[in-house]
């Protein structure tokens, strides 16, 4: 299949330094935030509960607990605002989307850890 002009442009904008990620992985996303004149890096660490593939449009959904409240963020994988995505560890899961973690609390929301990355 031949690449058209749009595919070639998107290929140049994709980042190649992202690790291979799966649902259930604990990830640490370093995200650049602009507050007024200052630019700083904020780290969002949580479990990857879903991903959307699709080349330059790929995104991951990361969920964490913050002061007893579940917080989810959707990060575009190839965004220039993402400095890096670190893989903390893998977990054993049997589903494509881990949306059931939204209703679980405490120890029930744990995933079986496979190994440190």
N, C-alpha and C positions, 0 to 999 in steps of 0.2 A: 504494500500500500504506500503510495507516494505521499510525502508530507506537503501540505499546502503552506501558504505564507504565514497563516496564523499559527500553525503548529511550530514552525521554525522560530517565530518570535517568542512564543511561550517557552520553548525549550531553552532559550538563552536566559530567561528570567527565573527558571527553576533552580532551587538550591540543591546541591548534591551532598551536603554534609550532614543530613538528618539520618539518625540511626534507623534500623528497621524496627518499626513499632507494631505491637499487636495490642488488642484489647486486653485489659487486665494488667498492663504494665504500669508501674509507678514511674512517672516522669517528672522532670523538673524543667519547666519552660522559663527561659530568661527573656522577658518581654520589655522592650524599650518604651518608656512612658514620658510624655512631655507635659510638664506642669509649669505653665507660664513660660518663663525663659529657660528654665532648667530641664535637662533631659537626664533621666535616671533609669536604671534597670530594676525591674521588679521580678522576683522569682515566684512562680506559681507552681507548687508541688502537689500532685494528686494522682489519682488513678484514672487511666484513660478508659472511658466507658463507651466510646464510639469513635468511628472514623468514617470520613467520606473520602473516597478516592476520586481521581479524575484529573490527573496531571497538575496543572497550575492551580486548579480550583480545589485541591485536596485540603481537608481540614480535620482536626482532631478535637474531641470533646473531653475535657479534663474536669474531674470532680474532686473536691476536697471538703473537709469539715473545718469550719472556722468558727470557733467559740460556740460549738454546738449547732451551728447552722450549716446546711449543705450549700456549697457554692460551686456552680459550674461555669466554665468559660469555654467558648469555642475559638480555637486558634487556627487561622489559615497557615498551613505548613510552610508555604513558600513566601510568606510576608517578609518584607525587608525590616519590619519592626521586631521580628523574632531574632535575637542574637544567636541562641543555640537551644537545642532540646537535648537534655541529658536523660539517659535511661538509668533509673535507680535500681529496679529489680523487675523480674518477671513473675507473674502469678498464673496459676492454672485455672483456666476458665473454659466453659463449654458452650458459650453463646457468642454470637456476633456483636450484639449490643448488650451492655450491662446496665440497662435502665432499671432493673429490679433493685439495684443498690440504693435508689432514691427512697424507697420505703423502709429499708432495713436500718436498724439503729444498733449502736454499740458493737458487741462482739459478733453479732449476726452479720454485720457488714464486712467482715474480714474476708480476704481471699487467701487461698493456699499459695504460699510463696514457693517458687521453684528454685531460684538461685539468685545470688547477687550478680548484677551485670558488670 
